[in-house]
Amino acid sequence: MSIHDSIPGAAGSRSAISLIMALCGAVGVAAAGAASAAAQQDDVPRIVVRYSAETLATDSGARKLYEQLVHAAAEVCPADSSSRLVSPVTLQCREQSIARAVHDIGNPRLAAVYATSSKNG
């Protein structure tokens, strides 16, 4: 199944993106080969973020979708509840999840928001 799918029942105007958790285990999956990576991908946590083409038609809509992706990445890559600090592994998981979602959506406005947000931290 593709990360970027149409939502069944929507008249082609709504889309969805799954954020896939990419922790240290993903490196091992990649080394094991494409066939096993496909099987393992179904086992990783994911969140579907729904958006419409109309959302991405404006800068404010792209910013709103980016915020939704950031929130979803925080859910998919949760911080350790026993610490106030977010680990570098968790931060990397979140960044990879957001970057993958932005890439898969393939919208220039969203990419610009991502680029600006990445530079600003």
C-alpha distances in whole Angstrom, upper triangle without the diagonal:
4,7,9,8,11,13,14,17,18,20,18,20,17,14,12,12,11,13,13,16,17,21,23,21,18,20,21,17,17,21,19,17,14,13,14,13,9,11,12,10,9,13,14,15,13,14,13,16,16,19,20,21,24,24,23,26,29,29,30,27,25,27,26,22,23,25,22,20,23,23,20,20,23,22,19,21,25,28,30,32,35,36,36,35,31,31,30,27,25,26,24,21,22,22,19,17,19,19,15,15,18,17,13,15,18,21,24,26,23,23,27,27,25,28,30,29,29,32,34,32
4,5,6,10,12,14,17,17,19,16,18,15,12,10,9,9,12,12,15,16,20,22,21,17,20,21,18,17,21,20,18,14,15,16,13,11,13,14,11,11,15,14,15,13,14,12,14,15,16,18,18,22,21,20,23,26,26,27,24,22,24,23,20,20,22,20,17,20,21,18,18,22,21,18,21,24,27,30,32,35,35,35,34,30,29,28,25,24,25,23,20,20,20,17,15,16,16,12,12,14,13,10,12,14,17,20,22,20,20,24,24,22,24,27,26,25,29,31,29
4,6,10,12,14,18,17,19,16,17,14,11,8,6,6,8,9,12,14,17,20,19,16,19,20,17,17,21,20,19,16,16,17,14,12,14,14,10,11,14,13,13,10,11,9,11,12,14,16,17,20,19,18,21,23,23,24,21,19,21,20,16,17,19,16,14,17,18,14,14,18,17,15,17,21,24,27,29,32,32,32,30,26,26,25,22,21,21,19,17,16,17,14,11,13,13,9,8,11,11,7,9,12,15,18,20,17,17,21,21,19,21,24,23,22,26,27,26
4,7,10,13,16,14,16,13,13,11,7,6,5,7,10,12,15,17,21,23,23,20,22,24,21,20,24,24,22,19,20,20,17,15,17,18,14,14,17,16,16,12,12,10,10,10,11,12,13,17,16,15,18,20,21,22,18,17,19,18,15,16,18,16,14,17,18,15,16,20,19,17,20,23,26,29,31,34,34,34,32,28,29,27,25,23,23,22,19,18,18,16,13,13,14,11,9,11,10,6,7,10,12,16,17,15,16,19,19,18,21,23,22,22,26,27,26
4,6,9,12,11,13,10,12,9,6,6,7,9,12,14,18,20,23,26,25,22,25,26,23,23,26,26,24,20,21,22,19,16,18,19,15,15,18,17,17,14,13,10,11,10,11,12,13,17,16,16,19,22,23,23,20,18,21,20,16,18,20,17,16,19,20,17,18,22,20,19,22,25,28,31,33,36,36,36,34,31,31,30,28,26,26,25,22,21,21,19,16,17,17,14,12,14,14,10,10,13,15,19,20,18,19,22,22,21,24,26,25,26,29,30,29
4,6,9,8,9,7,9,7,5,6,9,11,15,17,21,23,27,30,28,26,29,30,27,26,30,30,28,24,24,25,23,20,21,22,19,18,21,20,19,16,15,11,11,9,10,10,11,15,15,15,18,21,22,23,19,18,21,20,16,19,21,18,17,21,21,18,20,23,22,21,24,27,30,33,35,38,38,38,37,33,34,33,31,29,29,28,25,24,24,22,19,19,20,17,15,16,16,13,12,15,16,19,20,18,20,23,23,23,26,28,27,28,31,32,31
4,6,6,9,8,9,6,6,7,10,12,15,18,21,24,27,30,29,27,30,31,28,28,32,31,29,26,26,26,24,21,22,23,20,18,21,20,19,16,14,10,11,8,10,10,13,15,16,17,19,22,23,23,19,19,22,20,17,19,21,17,17,21,20,18,20,23,21,20,24,26,30,32,33,37,37,37,36,33,34,34,31,29,29,29,26,24,25,24,20,20,22,19,16,18,19,15,14,17,18,22,22,20,22,25,24,24,27,29,28,29,32,33,32
4,6,8,9,11,9,9,10,13,15,19,20,24,27,30,33,31,29,32,33,30,30,34,33,31,27,27,28,26,22,23,24,21,19,22,22,21,18,16,13,14,12,13,14,16,18,19,20,22,25,27,26,23,23,25,23,20,23,24,21,21,24,24,21,23,26,24,23,27,29,32,35,36,40,40,40,39,36,37,37,34,32,32,32,29,27,29,27,24,24,25,22,20,22,22,19,18,21,22,25,25,24,26,29,28,28,31,33,32,33,36,37,36
4,6,8,10,9,11,13,16,18,21,24,27,30,33,36,35,33,36,37,34,34,37,37,35,31,31,31,29,26,27,28,25,23,25,26,24,21,19,16,16,13,14,14,16,18,19,20,22,25,27,26,23,24,26,24,21,24,25,22,23,26,25,23,26,28,26,26,29,31,35,37,38,42,42,42,42,38,40,40,37,35,35,35,32,30,31,30,26,26,28,25,22,24,25,21,20,23,23,27,27,25,28,30,29,30,33,34,33,35,38,38,37
4,5,6,6,8,11,14,17,20,23,26,29,32,36,35,32,35,37,34,34,37,37,35,31,31,32,30,27,28,29,25,24,26,26,24,21,18,15,14,11,11,10,12,14,15,17,18,21,24,23,19,20,23,21,18,22,23,20,21,24,24,22,24,27,25,25,29,30,34,37,37,41,41,41,40,37,38,38,36,34,34,33,30,28,29,28,25,24,26,24,20,21,23,19,17,20,20,24,23,22,25,27,26,27,30,31,31,32,35,36,35
4,5,7,10,13,17,19,23,26,29,32,35,38,37,35,38,39,36,36,39,39,37,33,33,34,32,29,30,31,28,26,29,29,27,24,22,18,17,14,13,11,12,13,15,17,18,21,24,23,20,21,24,22,20,23,25,22,23,27,26,24,27,30,28,28,32,34,37,40,41,44,44,44,43,40,41,41,39,36,36,36,33,31,31,30,27,26,27,25,22,23,24,20,18,20,20,23,23,23,25,28,27,28,31,32,32,33,36,37,37
4,6,7,11,14,17,21,23,27,29,33,36,35,32,35,36,33,33,36,36,34,30,30,32,29,26,28,29,26,25,28,27,26,22,20,16,16,12,11,9,9,12,14,14,15,19,21,22,18,19,22,20,18,21,23,21,21,25,25,23,25,28,27,26,30,32,35,39,40,43,43,42,41,38,39,38,37,34,34,33,30,29,29,28,25,24,24,22,19,20,20,17,15,17,17,20,20,20,22,25,24,25,28,29,29,31,34,34,34
4,7,10,14,17,20,23,27,29,32,36,35,32,35,37,34,34,37,37,35,32,32,33,31,28,30,30,27,26,29,27,26,22,20,16,14,11,9,6,6,8,10,11,12,15,18,18,15,16,19,17,15,18,20,18,19,23,23,21,24,26,26,26,29,31,34,37,38,42,41,40,40,36,38,37,36,33,32,32,30,27,27,27,24,22,23,22,18,18,19,17,14,16,15,18,18,17,20,22,22,23,26,27,27,28,31,32,32
4,7,11,14,17,20,23,26,29,32,32,29,32,34,31,31,35,35,33,30,30,31,28,25,27,27,24,23,25,24,22,18,16,12,10,7,6,4,7,9,10,11,13,16,18,17,14,14,17,15,13,16,18,15,16,19,19,18,20,23,22,22,25,27,30,34,34,38,38,37,36,33,34,34,32,30,29,29,26,24,24,24,21,19,21,19,16,16,18,15,12,15,14,18,17,16,19,21,20,21,24,25,25,26,29,30,29
4,7,10,13,16,20,22,26,29,28,26,29,30,28,27,31,31,29,26,27,27,24,22,24,24,20,20,22,21,19,15,13,10,8,6,5,6,8,11,10,11,14,16,18,18,14,14,17,15,12,14,16,14,13,17,18,16,18,21,20,19,22,25,28,31,32,36,36,35,34,31,32,31,29,27,26,26,23,21,21,20,17,16,17,16,12,13,14,11,9,12,12,16,16,14,17,20,19,19,22,24,23,24,27,28,27
4,7,10,13,16,19,22,26,25,22,25,27,25,24,28,28,27,24,24,25,22,19,21,21,17,16,19,17,15,12,10,6,5,4,6,8,10,13,12,13,16,18,19,18,15,14,16,14,11,13,15,12,11,15,15,12,14,17,16,16,19,21,25,28,29,32,32,32,31,27,28,28,26,23,23,23,20,18,19,18,14,14,15,13,10,12,13,10,9,12,13,17,17,14,16,19,18,18,21,23,22,22,26,26,25
4,7,9,13,15,19,22,22,19,22,24,21,21,25,25,24,21,22,22,19,17,19,18,14,14,17,14,13,9,8,5,5,7,8,11,13,15,14,13,17,19,19,19,16,14,16,14,11,12,14,11,9,13,13,10,12,15,14,13,16,19,22,25,27,30,30,29,28,24,25,24,22,20,20,19,16,15,15,14,11,10,12,10,6,9,10,8,7,11,13,16,16,13,15,18,17,15,19,21,19,20,23,24,23
4,6,10,12,16,19,18,16,19,21,18,19,22,23,22,19,20,19,16,15,16,15,11,11,13,11,9,6,5,4,6,9,12,15,16,19,17,17,21,22,22,22,19,17,18,17,13,13,15,12,9,12,13,9,10,13,12,10,13,16,19,22,24,27,27,27,26,22,23,22,20,18,18,17,14,13,14,12,9,10,12,9,7,11,12,9,10,14,16,19,19,16,17,20,19,17,20,22,20,20,24,25,23
4,7,9,12,16,16,14,17,19,17,17,21,21,21,19,20,19,16,15,16,15,11,12,13,10,8,5,6,7,8,11,14,17,18,21,19,18,22,23,22,21,19,17,17,16,13,12,13,11,8,10,11,7,7,10,10,7,10,13,16,19,21,24,24,24,22,19,19,18,16,14,14,13,10,9,11,9,5,7,10,8,6,10,11,10,11,14,16,19,19,15,16,19,18,15,18,20,18,17,21,22,20
4,6,10,13,12,10,14,15,13,14,18,18,18,16,17,16,12,12,13,11,8,9,10,6,6,5,8,10,12,15,17,20,22,24,22,21,25,26,25,25,23,20,21,20,17,16,17,14,11,13,13,10,8,11,11,7,9,13,16,18,21,24,23,24,22,18,18,17,14,13,14,12,9,9,11,9,6,9,11,8,9,12,13,12,14,17,19,22,22,18,18,22,20,17,20,22,20,19,23,24,21
4,6,10,10,8,12,14,12,14,17,17,18,17,18,16,13,14,14,11,9,11,10,6,6,7,9,12,14,18,20,23,25,27,25,24,28,28,27,27,25,22,22,21,19,17,17,16,13,13,13,10,8,10,10,6,6,10,13,15,18,20,20,21,19,16,15,14,11,10,11,10,6,8,10,8,6,10,12,10,11,15,15,15,17,19,22,24,24,20,20,23,22,18,21,23,20,19,22,23,20
4,7,7,6,8,11,10,11,14,15,16,15,17,15,12,14,15,11,10,12,12,8,9,10,13,16,17,21,22,26,27,29,27,26,29,30,28,28,26,24,23,23,21,19,19,18,15,15,16,13,10,12,13,9,8,12,14,16,19,21,21,22,19,16,14,13,9,9,11,8,5,8,9,7,7,11,11,10,12,15,15,15,18,20,22,24,25,21,20,23,22,18,20,23,20,18,21,23,20
4,5,6,8,10,10,12,14,15,17,17,19,16,14,16,16,13,12,15,13,10,11,13,15,18,20,24,26,29,30,33,30,29,33,33,31,31,29,27,26,26,23,21,21,20,17,16,17,15,12,13,14,10,8,11,12,14,17,19,18,20,17,14,12,11,7,8,10,8,6,9,11,9,10,13,14,13,16,18,18,19,21,23,26,27,28,24,23,26,24,21,22,24,22,19,23,24,20
4,5,6,7,9,11,12,14,16,17,19,16,14,17,17,13,14,16,14,12,14,16,19,22,24,27,29,32,33,36,33,32,36,36,34,34,33,30,29,29,27,24,25,24,21,20,21,19,16,17,17,14,12,14,15,16,19,20,20,21,19,16,13,11,8,10,12,10,9,12,13,12,13,16,17,16,19,21,21,21,24,26,28,30,30,27,26,28,27,23,24,27,24,22,24,26,22
4,5,5,6,9,10,11,13,14,16,13,11,14,14,10,11,14,12,10,13,15,19,21,24,27,29,32,34,36,34,33,37,37,36,36,34,31,31,31,28,26,26,25,22,22,22,20,17,18,18,15,13,16,17,17,21,22,22,24,22,19,16,15,11,13,15,13,11,15,16,13,14,18,18,17,19,22,22,21,25,26,29,31,32,28,27,30,29,25,27,29,27,24,27,29,25
4,5,5,6,9,10,11,12,14,11,8,11,12,9,9,12,11,9,12,14,17,20,22,25,27,30,31,34,31,30,34,34,33,33,31,29,29,29,26,24,25,24,20,20,21,19,16,18,18,14,13,16,18,19,23,24,24,25,23,20,17,16,12,13,15,12,10,13,14,11,12,16,15,14,16,19,18,18,21,23,26,28,29,26,24,27,27,23,24,27,25,22,25,27,24
4,5,5,6,9,10,12,14,12,10,13,14,12,12,16,15,13,16,18,21,23,25,28,30,32,33,36,34,32,36,36,35,35,34,31,31,31,28,26,27,26,23,22,24,22,19,20,21,17,16,19,20,21,25,26,25,27,24,21,18,16,13,15,16,13,12,15,16,13,14,18,17,15,18,21,19,20,23,24,27,29,30,27,25,28,28,24,25,28,26,23,26,28,25
4,5,5,6,9,11,13,10,9,13,13,10,12,15,14,13,17,19,22,25,27,30,32,35,36,39,37,35,39,39,38,38,37,34,34,34,31,29,30,29,25,25,27,24,21,23,23,19,18,21,22,22,26,27,27,29,26,23,20,19,15,17,19,16,15,18,19,16,17,21,20,18,21,24,22,22,26,27,30,32,34,30,29,32,31,28,29,31,30,27,29,31,28
4,5,5,7,8,10,7,5,9,9,7,9,12,11,11,15,17,20,22,25,27,30,32,33,36,34,33,36,38,37,37,35,32,32,32,29,28,29,27,24,24,26,23,20,22,22,18,18,21,22,23,27,28,28,30,28,24,22,20,17,18,20,17,15,18,19,16,16,20,19,17,19,22,21,20,24,25,28,30,32,29,27,31,30,27,28,31,29,27,30,32,29
4,5,6,7,10,8,6,10,11,10,10,14,14,14,17,18,21,23,25,28,29,32,32,35,34,32,35,36,35,36,34,31,32,32,29,27,29,27,24,24,26,23,21,23,23,20,19,22,24,25,29,30,30,31,29,25,23,21,17,19,20,17,15,18,18,15,16,19,18,15,18,21,19,19,22,23,27,28,30,27,26,29,29,25,26,29,28,25,28,30,28
4,5,8,11,9,9,12,13,12,14,17,17,17,20,21,25,26,29,31,33,35,36,39,37,35,39,40,39,40,38,35,35,36,32,30,32,31,27,28,29,27,24,26,26,23,22,25,26,27,31,32,31,33,30,27,24,22,19,21,22,19,18,21,21,18,19,22,21,19,22,24,22,22,26,27,30,32,34,31,29,32,32,29,29,32,31,28,31,33,30
4,7,8,6,7,10,11,10,12,15,15,16,20,21,25,26,29,32,34,36,36,40,38,37,40,41,40,41,39,36,37,37,34,32,34,32,29,29,31,28,25,27,27,23,23,26,27,28,31,33,33,35,32,29,26,25,21,23,25,21,20,23,23,20,21,24,23,21,23,26,24,23,27,28,32,33,36,33,31,34,34,31,32,35,34,31,33,36,33
4,6,6,6,9,10,11,12,15,16,16,20,21,25,26,28,30,32,34,34,38,37,35,38,40,39,40,38,35,36,36,33,31,33,32,28,29,31,28,25,28,28,24,24,27,29,30,33,35,35,37,34,31,28,26,23,24,26,22,21,24,23,20,20,24,22,19,22,25,22,21,25,26,30,32,34,31,29,33,33,30,31,34,33,30,33,36,33
4,6,5,6,9,10,10,13,15,15,19,19,22,23,25,27,29,31,31,35,34,32,35,37,36,38,35,32,34,34,30,29,31,30,26,28,29,26,24,27,26,23,23,27,29,30,34,36,36,37,34,31,29,27,23,24,25,22,20,23,23,19,19,22,21,17,20,22,20,18,22,23,27,29,31,29,27,31,31,28,29,33,32,29,32,35,33
4,5,5,7,9,10,12,14,15,19,20,23,24,26,28,30,32,32,36,35,34,37,39,39,40,37,34,36,35,32,31,33,31,28,29,30,27,25,28,27,24,24,28,30,31,34,36,37,38,36,33,31,29,26,26,28,25,22,25,25,21,21,24,23,20,22,25,22,21,24,25,29,32,34,31,30,34,34,31,32,36,34,32,35,38,35
4,5,5,6,9,10,11,13,17,18,22,23,26,28,30,33,33,37,36,34,38,39,39,40,37,34,35,35,32,31,32,30,27,28,29,26,24,26,25,22,22,25,28,29,31,33,34,36,34,30,28,27,23,24,26,23,20,23,24,20,20,23,23,20,22,25,23,21,25,26,30,32,34,31,30,34,34,31,32,35,34,32,35,37,34
4,5,5,6,9,10,11,14,15,19,20,23,25,27,29,30,34,32,31,34,36,35,36,33,31,32,32,28,27,29,27,23,25,26,22,21,23,22,19,19,22,25,26,29,31,31,33,31,27,25,24,20,21,22,20,17,20,20,17,16,20,19,16,18,21,19,18,21,23,26,29,31,28,27,30,30,27,28,32,30,28,31,33,31
4,6,5,7,10,11,14,14,17,18,21,23,25,27,28,32,30,29,33,35,34,35,32,30,31,31,27,26,28,26,23,25,25,22,21,23,22,19,20,23,26,28,30,33,33,34,33,29,27,26,23,23,24,21,19,21,21,18,17,20,19,16,17,21,19,17,20,22,25,28,30,27,26,30,30,27,29,32,31,29,32,34,32
4,6,6,8,10,13,15,18,19,22,24,27,29,30,34,33,32,35,37,37,37,34,32,33,32,29,28,30,27,24,26,26,23,22,24,22,19,20,23,26,27,30,32,33,34,33,29,28,27,23,23,25,23,20,22,23,20,19,22,22,19,20,23,22,20,23,25,28,31,33,30,29,33,32,30,32,35,33,31,35,36,34
4,5,5,7,11,13,16,18,21,24,26,29,30,34,32,31,35,36,36,36,33,31,32,31,27,27,28,25,22,24,24,20,19,21,20,16,17,20,22,23,26,28,29,31,29,26,24,23,20,20,22,20,16,19,20,17,16,20,20,17,18,22,21,19,22,25,28,30,32,28,28,31,31,28,30,33,31,29,32,34,31
4,5,6,9,10,13,15,18,20,23,25,27,30,28,27,31,32,32,32,29,27,28,27,24,23,24,22,19,20,21,17,16,19,17,14,15,18,21,23,25,28,28,30,28,24,23,22,19,18,20,18,15,16,18,15,13,17,17,14,15,18,18,16,19,21,24,27,28,25,24,28,27,24,27,29,28,26,29,31,28
4,6,8,9,12,14,17,19,22,25,27,30,28,28,31,33,33,33,30,28,29,28,24,24,25,22,20,21,21,18,17,19,17,14,16,19,22,23,26,28,29,31,29,26,25,25,21,20,22,20,17,18,20,17,15,18,19,16,16,20,20,17,20,23,25,29,30,26,26,30,29,26,29,32,29,28,32,33,30
4,7,9,13,15,18,21,24,27,29,32,30,30,34,35,34,34,31,29,30,28,25,25,25,23,20,21,21,17,16,18,16,13,14,17,20,21,23,25,26,28,27,24,23,23,19,18,21,19,16,17,20,17,15,19,20,17,18,22,22,20,22,25,28,31,31,28,28,31,30,27,30,32,30,28,32,33,30
4,6,10,13,16,19,22,25,27,30,28,27,31,32,31,31,28,26,27,25,22,22,22,19,17,18,17,14,13,15,13,9,11,13,16,18,20,23,23,25,24,20,19,19,16,15,17,16,12,14,16,14,12,15,17,14,15,19,19,17,20,23,25,28,28,25,25,28,27,24,26,29,26,25,28,29,26
4,7,10,13,17,20,23,25,28,25,26,29,30,29,28,26,24,24,23,20,19,19,17,14,15,14,11,10,12,9,6,9,11,14,16,18,21,22,23,22,19,18,19,16,14,16,15,12,12,15,14,11,14,16,14,14,18,19,17,19,22,24,27,27,23,24,27,25,22,25,27,24,24,27,28,25
4,7,10,13,16,19,22,24,22,22,26,26,26,25,23,21,21,20,17,16,17,14,12,13,12,9,9,11,9,6,9,12,16,18,20,23,23,24,23,20,20,20,17,15,16,16,12,12,14,13,10,12,14,12,11,15,16,14,16,19,21,24,24,20,21,24,22,20,23,25,22,22,26,26,23
4,6,10,13,16,19,21,19,19,23,24,23,22,20,18,19,17,14,14,14,11,9,11,10,6,8,10,8,7,11,12,16,19,20,24,24,24,23,20,21,21,19,16,17,17,14,12,15,14,10,12,15,13,11,14,16,14,15,18,20,22,22,18,20,23,21,19,22,24,21,21,25,25,23
4,6,10,13,16,18,16,17,20,21,22,21,17,17,17,15,12,13,14,10,9,12,11,8,10,13,11,10,14,16,20,22,23,27,27,27,26,23,24,24,22,19,20,20,16,15,17,16,12,12,15,13,10,13,15,13,13,16,17,21,20,17,19,22,20,18,22,24,21,22,26,26,24
4,7,10,13,15,12,13,17,18,18,17,14,13,14,12,8,10,11,7,7,10,10,7,10,13,12,12,15,17,20,23,24,28,28,27,26,23,24,24,23,20,19,20,17,15,16,16,12,11,14,13,9,12,14,12,11,15,15,18,17,14,16,19,17,16,20,21,19,20,23,23,22
4,7,10,12,10,12,15,16,17,16,12,13,14,12,9,12,12,9,10,13,13,11,14,16,15,15,19,20,24,27,28,31,31,30,30,27,28,28,26,23,23,23,21,18,19,19,15,14,17,15,12,13,16,13,11,15,15,18,17,14,17,19,18,18,21,22,21,22,26,26,25
4,7,8,7,8,11,13,14,13,9,10,12,10,7,11,12,9,10,14,14,13,16,18,18,18,21,23,26,29,30,34,33,32,31,28,30,29,28,25,24,24,22,19,20,20,17,15,17,16,12,12,15,13,10,13,12,15,14,12,15,17,16,16,20,21,20,21,24,24,24
4,5,5,7,9,11,14,13,9,10,13,12,10,13,15,13,14,17,18,17,19,22,22,22,25,27,29,33,34,37,37,35,34,32,33,32,31,29,28,27,25,23,23,23,20,18,19,18,15,14,16,14,11,13,12,15,14,13,16,18,17,18,21,22,21,23,26,26,26
4,5,5,7,10,12,13,10,10,14,13,11,14,16,15,16,19,20,19,21,24,24,24,27,29,32,35,36,40,39,37,36,33,35,34,33,30,29,28,27,24,24,23,21,18,19,18,15,14,15,14,10,11,10,12,12,12,15,16,16,17,20,21,21,23,26,26,27
4,5,5,8,11,11,8,10,13,12,11,14,16,16,17,20,21,20,23,25,25,26,28,30,33,36,37,41,40,38,37,34,36,35,34,32,30,30,29,26,25,25,23,20,21,21,18,16,18,17,13,14,12,14,12,12,16,17,16,18,21,21,22,24,26,26,27
4,5,6,9,8,5,6,9,8,8,11,13,12,13,16,17,17,19,22,22,23,25,27,29,33,34,37,36,34,33,31,32,32,31,29,27,27,26,23,22,23,20,17,19,19,15,14,17,16,12,14,11,13,10,10,14,15,13,15,18,19,18,21,23,23,24
4,5,7,8,5,5,9,9,8,10,13,13,13,16,18,18,19,22,23,23,25,27,29,33,34,38,36,34,33,30,32,31,30,28,26,26,25,22,21,21,19,16,17,17,14,12,14,14,10,10,7,9,7,7,11,12,11,13,16,16,17,19,21,21,22
4,7,9,7,8,11,12,11,13,16,16,17,20,21,21,23,25,26,27,29,31,33,37,38,41,40,38,36,34,35,34,34,31,29,29,28,25,24,25,23,20,20,20,17,15,17,17,13,13,9,10,8,10,13,13,13,16,18,18,19,21,23,23,25
4,5,5,6,9,10,11,12,14,15,17,19,20,21,23,25,26,27,28,30,32,36,37,40,38,36,35,32,34,33,33,31,28,29,28,25,23,25,23,19,20,21,18,16,18,18,15,15,11,11,8,9,13,12,11,14,16,16,17,20,21,21,23
4,5,5,6,9,10,10,12,14,15,17,18,20,21,23,25,26,27,28,30,34,34,37,36,33,32,30,31,30,31,28,26,26,26,23,21,23,21,18,18,20,17,14,17,18,15,15,11,10,6,8,11,9,8,12,13,12,13,16,18,17,19
4,5,5,6,9,10,11,12,14,15,17,18,20,21,23,24,26,27,28,32,33,36,34,31,30,28,31,30,30,28,25,26,26,22,21,23,21,18,19,21,18,16,19,20,16,17,13,13,9,10,13,12,10,13,15,14,14,17,19,18,19
4,5,5,6,9,10,11,12,14,15,16,18,20,21,22,24,26,28,31,32,35,34,32,31,28,30,30,30,27,25,25,25,21,20,22,20,16,18,19,16,14,17,17,14,15,12,12,9,9,12,12,10,13,16,15,15,18,20,19,20
4,5,5,6,9,10,10,12,14,15,16,18,20,21,22,24,26,30,31,34,32,30,29,26,28,27,27,24,22,22,22,18,17,19,17,13,14,16,13,10,13,14,11,12,9,9,6,5,9,9,7,9,12,12,12,15,17,17,18
4,5,5,6,9,10,11,12,14,15,17,19,20,21,22,24,27,28,31,30,27,26,24,26,25,25,23,20,21,21,17,16,18,17,13,14,16,14,12,15,16,14,14,12,12,8,7,10,9,6,9,11,10,10,13,15,14,15
4,5,5,6,9,10,11,12,14,16,17,18,20,21,23,26,27,30,29,27,26,24,26,26,26,23,21,22,21,17,17,19,17,14,16,17,14,13,16,17,14,16,14,14,11,9,13,13,10,11,15,14,13,15,18,17,17
4,5,5,6,9,10,10,12,14,15,16,18,20,22,26,26,30,29,27,26,23,25,24,24,21,19,20,19,15,15,16,14,11,13,14,11,10,13,13,11,13,11,13,10,8,11,12,10,10,14,14,13,15,18,18,17
4,5,5,6,9,10,10,12,14,15,16,18,20,24,25,28,26,24,23,20,22,21,21,18,16,17,16,13,12,14,12,8,10,12,9,8,12,13,11,13,11,12,10,7,9,10,7,7,11,11,9,11,14,14,14
4,5,5,6,9,10,11,13,14,15,16,18,22,22,25,24,22,21,18,21,21,21,18,16,17,16,13,13,15,13,10,13,15,12,12,15,16,14,16,15,16,13,10,13,13,10,10,13,13,10,13,15,14,13
4,5,5,6,9,10,11,12,14,15,17,21,22,25,24,23,22,19,21,21,21,18,16,18,16,12,14,15,12,10,13,14,11,11,15,15,13,16,15,17,15,12,14,16,12,12,16,16,13,15,19,18,16
4,5,5,6,9,10,10,12,14,16,20,21,24,23,22,21,18,19,19,18,15,14,15,13,9,10,11,8,6,9,10,8,8,12,12,11,14,14,16,14,11,12,14,12,10,14,15,12,13,17,17,15
4,5,5,6,9,10,10,12,14,17,18,22,20,19,17,14,16,16,16,13,11,12,11,8,9,11,9,6,10,12,10,11,14,15,14,16,16,18,16,12,13,15,12,10,13,14,10,11,15,14,12
4,5,5,7,9,10,10,13,16,17,20,19,18,17,14,17,17,17,13,13,15,13,9,11,13,11,10,13,14,12,14,17,17,17,19,19,21,19,15,17,18,15,14,17,17,14,15,18,17,15
4,5,5,6,8,10,13,16,17,21,20,19,19,16,17,18,16,13,13,14,12,9,11,12,9,9,12,13,10,13,16,15,15,18,18,21,19,16,17,19,16,15,18,19,16,16,20,20,17
4,5,5,6,8,11,14,16,19,18,18,16,13,14,14,13,10,9,10,8,5,8,9,6,6,10,11,10,12,14,15,15,18,19,20,19,16,16,18,16,14,17,18,15,14,18,18,15
4,6,5,5,8,11,13,16,15,14,13,10,12,13,12,9,9,11,9,6,10,11,9,10,13,14,13,15,18,18,19,21,22,23,22,18,19,21,18,16,19,19,15,15,19,18,15
4,5,5,9,12,12,16,16,16,16,13,14,16,14,11,12,14,11,9,13,14,11,12,15,16,14,17,19,19,19,22,23,25,24,20,21,23,21,18,22,22,19,19,22,22,19
4,6,10,12,14,17,17,18,17,14,14,15,13,10,11,12,9,8,11,11,8,11,14,13,13,16,18,17,18,21,22,25,24,20,21,23,21,18,21,23,19,19,23,22,19
4,7,10,12,15,15,15,14,10,10,11,9,6,8,9,6,6,10,10,9,11,14,14,14,17,18,19,20,22,24,25,25,21,21,23,21,18,21,22,19,18,21,21,17
4,7,8,12,11,12,11,9,10,12,10,7,9,11,9,9,12,14,12,14,17,17,17,20,22,22,23,26,27,28,27,24,24,26,23,20,23,24,20,19,23,22,18
4,6,9,8,8,8,5,7,10,9,6,9,11,10,10,13,15,14,16,19,20,20,22,24,25,26,28,29,30,29,25,26,27,24,22,24,24,20,20,22,21,18
4,5,6,8,8,7,8,11,11,9,11,14,13,13,17,18,18,19,22,23,23,25,27,28,29,32,33,34,33,29,29,31,28,25,27,28,24,23,25,24,21
4,5,7,9,9,11,15,14,12,14,17,16,16,19,21,20,22,25,25,25,28,30,30,31,34,34,36,34,31,31,32,29,27,29,29,26,25,27,26,22
4,7,9,10,11,15,15,14,16,19,18,19,22,23,23,24,27,28,28,30,33,33,34,37,37,39,37,34,34,35,32,30,32,32,28,27,29,28,24
4,5,7,9,13,14,12,14,17,17,17,20,22,22,23,25,27,27,29,31,32,33,35,36,37,35,32,32,33,30,28,29,29,25,24,26,25,21
4,7,9,13,15,13,13,17,17,17,19,22,22,22,25,27,27,28,30,32,32,34,34,35,33,30,30,31,28,26,27,26,23,22,24,22,18
4,6,9,11,10,10,14,15,14,16,19,19,20,22,24,25,26,28,30,30,32,32,33,31,28,28,28,26,23,25,24,21,20,21,19,16
4,7,8,6,7,10,11,11,13,15,16,16,18,20,21,22,24,26,27,29,29,30,29,25,25,26,23,21,22,22,18,17,19,18,14
4,5,5,6,9,10,11,12,14,15,17,18,20,21,23,24,26,27,29,30,30,30,26,26,27,24,21,22,23,20,18,20,19,15
4,5,5,6,8,10,10,12,14,15,16,18,20,21,22,24,26,27,28,28,28,25,23,25,23,20,20,21,18,16,17,18,14
4,5,5,6,9,10,10,12,14,15,16,18,20,21,22,24,26,27,28,28,25,23,25,23,20,21,22,19,17,19,20,16
4,5,5,6,9,10,11,12,14,15,17,18,20,21,23,24,26,27,26,23,22,24,22,18,20,21,18,16,19,19,15
4,5,5,6,9,10,11,12,14,15,17,18,20,21,23,24,24,24,20,19,21,19,15,17,18,14,12,15,15,11
4,5,5,6,8,10,10,12,14,15,16,18,20,21,22,23,23,20,18,20,19,15,16,18,15,12,15,16,13
4,6,5,6,9,10,11,12,14,15,16,18,20,22,23,23,19,19,21,19,16,17,19,16,14,17,18,15
4,5,5,6,9,10,11,12,14,15,17,18,20,21,20,17,16,18,16,13,15,16,13,12,15,16,13
4,5,5,6,8,10,11,12,14,15,17,18,18,18,15,14,15,14,10,12,14,11,9,12,13,11
4,5,5,6,9,10,10,12,14,15,17,18,19,15,14,17,16,12,13,16,14,12,15,17,14
4,6,5,6,9,10,11,12,14,16,18,18,14,14,17,15,12,14,17,14,13,17,18,15
4,5,5,6,8,10,11,12,13,15,15,11,11,13,12,8,11,13,11,10,14,15,13
4,6,5,6,9,10,11,12,13,14,11,9,12,11,8,10,13,11,10,13,15,14
4,6,5,6,9,10,12,14,15,12,11,14,14,11,13,16,15,13,17,19,17
4,5,5,6,9,10,13,13,10,10,14,13,10,13,16,14,14,18,19,18
4,6,5,6,7,9,10,7,6,10,10,7,10,13,12,12,15,17,16
4,6,5,8,10,12,9,8,11,12,10,11,15,15,14,17,19,18
4,5,9,12,13,11,10,14,15,13,15,18,18,17,20,22,21
4,6,9,11,8,9,12,13,12,14,17,17,17,20,22,21
4,7,9,8,7,11,12,11,13,16,17,17,19,21,21
4,6,5,6,9,10,11,12,14,15,16,18,20,21
4,5,5,6,9,10,10,12,14,15,17,18,20
4,5,5,6,9,10,11,12,14,16,17,18
4,5,5,6,9,10,10,12,14,15,16
4,5,5,6,9,10,10,12,14,15
4,5,5,6,8,10,11,12,14
4,5,5,6,8,10,11,12
4,5,5,6,9,10,10
4,6,5,6,9,10
4,5,5,6,9
4,5,5,6
4,5,5
4,6
4
